[in-house]
Amino acid sequence: MDVPDQINAVRITEKALGKVNYAVTEKDSASRVFRRSLFVVQDMAPGDVFTAENVRSIRPGHGLHTRYMDNVLGRYATAAIQRGTPLSWELIG
């Protein structure tokens, strides 16, 4: 196999692998509501600590992603939070 053939083989392999795209597609954004996210499941006062009893992973996906559960537990509420509120970073101190 000579050099031009090797180059062509590399280009064909690159095309076969495709490109990585981390952007949210239209299809992904439409299905986000069906994913789980973090919600407060008990009323909380400012300064209350987030625990496994008052934060749960439920649907719809309007709160923080479930991967942040360990980051949330043990921290405190910065404001009064009503039961059923999707968690956001603004509510976590």
Secondary structure, 3 states (H helix, E strand, C coil): CCHHHHHHHHHHHHHHHCCCCCCCCHHHHHHHHHCCEEEECCCECCCCECCCCCEEEECCCCCECHHHHHHHCCCEECCCECCCCECCHHHEC
